[in-house]
């Protein structure tokens, strides 16, 4: 029996997803073993990109619950990786900054993640990576449009994630 192209693509997506997940789990265990709580490395890398974020900014960027951000910040502050400071414009808001030690840790994590990401796509040359990115972008836009149309029609579907995008398009750097 011949497989139709859509079935073949779905099978390939499932295989890629499984292999990506396996590599991510291996990467996490081999490079972030000092971080007992999930997401600490992600928060450090986020602050490396944009230091001084508020809790609200972190919630939106990492697509996690406010209580989870509070826990992450507390653990990283206790370990000396970050420090909080009152926002000058609004004293009710705290901004989170990397310490010197946190910056070193975040840079190491970011470099390791970059190496990992480059390794995943090493089988594709730059043109092929650009083509894959364009095709996936087109597919994601189509899926989001269909999801929005379903929501507008009152068909909410089932939500598995915590954030507004159901956890499926989080950034990991």
C-alpha positions in Angstrom: 0.0 0.0 0.0 1.4 3.4 -1.0 1.6 6.1 1.6 0.1 9.4 0.6 2.3 12.5 0.9 0.4 13.9 3.9 0.7 10.6 5.8 4.4 10.4 5.0 4.9 14.0 6.2 3.0 13.3 9.5 5.1 10.2 10.1 8.3 12.2 9.4 7.1 15.1 11.7 6.4 12.5 14.5 9.9 11.0 14.0 11.6 14.4 14.0 9.7 15.4 17.1 10.6 12.3 18.9 14.3 12.6 18.0 14.3 16.3 18.9 12.8 15.5 22.3 15.3 12.7 22.9 18.2 15.1 22.1 16.7 17.8 24.2 16.4 15.5 27.2 19.9 14.2 26.7 21.2 17.8 26.4 19.4 18.9 29.5 20.7 16.0 31.6 24.3 16.4 30.4 24.6 20.2 30.4 22.1 21.5 33.0 22.5 18.9 35.7 23.2 21.7 38.3 19.7 23.0 37.8 17.2 20.9 39.7 14.2 22.9 38.6 13.0 22.9 35.0 13.3 26.2 33.3 16.3 27.7 35.2 18.6 27.4 32.2 15.9 28.9 29.9 15.5 31.9 32.3 19.2 32.5 32.5 19.5 32.4 28.7 16.5 34.8 28.4 18.2 37.3 30.8 21.4 37.0 28.8 19.5 38.2 25.8 17.6 40.9 27.7 18.7 41.6 31.2 16.4 43.4 33.7 13.1 41.9 32.7 10.1 42.1 35.1 8.2 39.0 36.3 5.4 39.8 33.8 7.9 40.0 30.9 9.4 36.6 32.0 5.9 35.0 32.2 5.2 36.2 28.6 8.6 35.3 27.2 8.8 31.8 28.7 5.0 31.1 28.5 4.8 29.8 32.0 2.6 30.6 35.1 3.5 33.6 37.3 3.9 31.3 40.3 6.5 29.3 38.3 8.4 32.4 37.5 8.4 33.4 41.2 9.8 29.9 42.1 12.4 30.1 39.4 13.5 33.6 40.4 13.7 32.6 44.1 15.8 29.5 43.3 18.2 31.4 41.0 18.5 34.3 43.5 19.3 31.9 46.3 22.0 30.2 44.2 23.5 33.6 43.4 22.8 33.5 39.6 20.4 36.5 39.6 19.4 39.5 41.7 16.2 41.5 41.9 16.0 45.2 41.9 13.1 47.6 42.3 12.0 49.2 39.1 12.8 53.0 39.1 9.6 53.9 37.4 7.3 51.7 39.4 8.5 50.6 42.9 5.8 47.8 42.9 7.7 46.0 40.1 11.0 44.1 40.5 13.4 43.6 37.6 15.6 40.6 37.4 19.3 40.9 36.5 22.0 38.3 36.0 24.9 38.4 38.5 28.5 38.0 37.2 28.2 34.3 38.0 24.8 34.0 36.4 26.1 35.7 33.2 29.0 33.2 33.0 26.6 30.3 33.5 24.1 31.7 30.9 26.9 32.2 28.4 28.0 28.6 28.8 24.5 27.3 28.4 23.8 29.5 25.4 27.0 28.3 23.7 26.1 24.7 24.4 22.6 25.1 23.1 23.9 26.8 20.0 26.3 24.0 19.3 23.5 21.5 19.9 21.2 23.4 17.5 23.9 23.6 14.8 24.5 19.9 15.2 20.9 19.1 14.6 20.8 20.9 11.3 24.3 20.1 10.1 22.9 17.6 7.6 21.4 20.6 5.7 23.4 23.3 3.9 22.4 26.9 4.5 20.0 27.1 1.5 18.3 23.9 2.7 18.0 25.3 6.2 16.5 28.5 4.8 14.0 26.5 2.6 13.0 24.4 5.6 12.5 27.5 7.7 10.4 29.1 5.1 8.2 26.0 4.7 7.8 25.5 8.4 6.9 29.2 8.8 4.2 28.8 6.1 2.8 25.7 7.8 2.8 27.3 11.3 1.0 30.4 9.9 -1.6 28.2 8.3 -2.1 26.2 11.5 -2.4 29.3 13.6 -4.9 30.8 11.2 -7.0 27.6 11.3 -6.7 27.6 15.1 -7.9 31.3 15.3 -10.8 30.5 12.9 -11.9 27.6 15.2 -11.7 29.8 18.3 -13.7 32.5 16.5 -16.4 29.9 15.7 -16.5 28.8 19.4 -14.7 25.5 18.8 -12.0 25.8 21.4 -10.4 22.4 21.1 -8.5 21.0 24.0 -5.8 23.1 25.6 -2.8 21.2 26.8 -0.4 23.9 27.7 -0.4 26.7 30.3 0.2 29.7 28.1 -1.7 31.4 25.3 0.0 29.3 22.7 -0.5 26.1 24.6 3.3 25.6 25.0 3.9 24.6 21.4 5.9 27.5 20.1 8.1 28.4 23.1 11.5 29.9 22.5 14.3 28.0 24.1 17.0 30.7 23.8 
